[in-house]
Amino acid sequence: MTERGNQQPLERRMRTLLDELDYDFSQFTMKGFVDWLEEWRGREIFFIPYHFQDPRVSGAWWADQTRDYVFYEKQDTPPVLQSHAQLHEIAHMLCGHPIKLIDTDDVRFLLTPTNEHTSTHGSLSLRCTPHDPHDEHEMEAEMLASLIQERVLSHARLQELLKTVSSDERVATYLRNLKAQ
């Protein structure tokens, strides 16, 4: 079977999932989509710009008991690719893929700025490896992220795909609260 033949059932499944979302893509903004997703899932999501040590890694999704953390490559990365990395990690959530759980100490480590990377957070060498492009979950997330972008573009909202979501202010508040505990 050709690679395109393998993609057709996957694309159909992801289009069905996208069609079943109760979201109005004609009003798409990254922030609005994330707000909708947080409400839909009942979990807060922090988006954290990060410089990964491995250039093959552009994003990672981890979670603790109460919130999700999406790290995305920002250094020397065009905004449209940052946005795609965020949508890819969001697609994992929408697909119901398993979450990589981390504990409070890991969260504190990952979110605390280091002296070496003053504009980034932590040292994401923690369990972060490049994804296998043939892994079913990765193929689903990549397909769904692309279909979301296609849907947004069909509503003439390209400018919104050049924006990313950052949770820097919310992360700072969260870290202050962690220190107070």
Stockholm file with secondary structure:
# STOCKHOLM 1.0

chainA/1-181         MTERGNQQPLERRMRTLLDELDYDFSQFTMKGFVDWLEEWRGREIFFIPYHFQDPRVSGAWWADQTRDYVFYEKQDTPPVLQSHAQLHEIAHMLCGHPIKLIDTDDVRFLLTPTNEHTSTHGSLSLRCTPHDPHDEHEMEAEMLASLIQERVLSHARLQELLKTVSSDERVATYLRNLKAQ
#=GR chainA/1-181 SS CCHHHHHHHHHHHHHHHHHHSCCCGGGCCHHHHHHHHHHHHTCEEEEEEECCSSTTCCEEEEECSSEEEEEEECTTCCHHHHHHHHHHHHHHHHHTCCCEECCHHHHHHHHSCCSSCTTSCSCTTTTCCCCCTTCHHHHHHHHHHHHHHHHHHHTTCGGGGGCCCCCHHHHHHHHHHHHHC
#=GC SS_cons         CCHHHHHHHHHHHHHHHHHHSCCCGGGCCHHHHHHHHHHHHTCEEEEEEECCSSTTCCEEEEECSSEEEEEEECTTCCHHHHHHHHHHHHHHHHHTCCCEECCHHHHHHHHSCCSSCTTSCSCTTTTCCCCCTTCHHHHHHHHHHHHHHHHHHHTTCGGGGGCCCCCHHHHHHHHHHHHHC
//
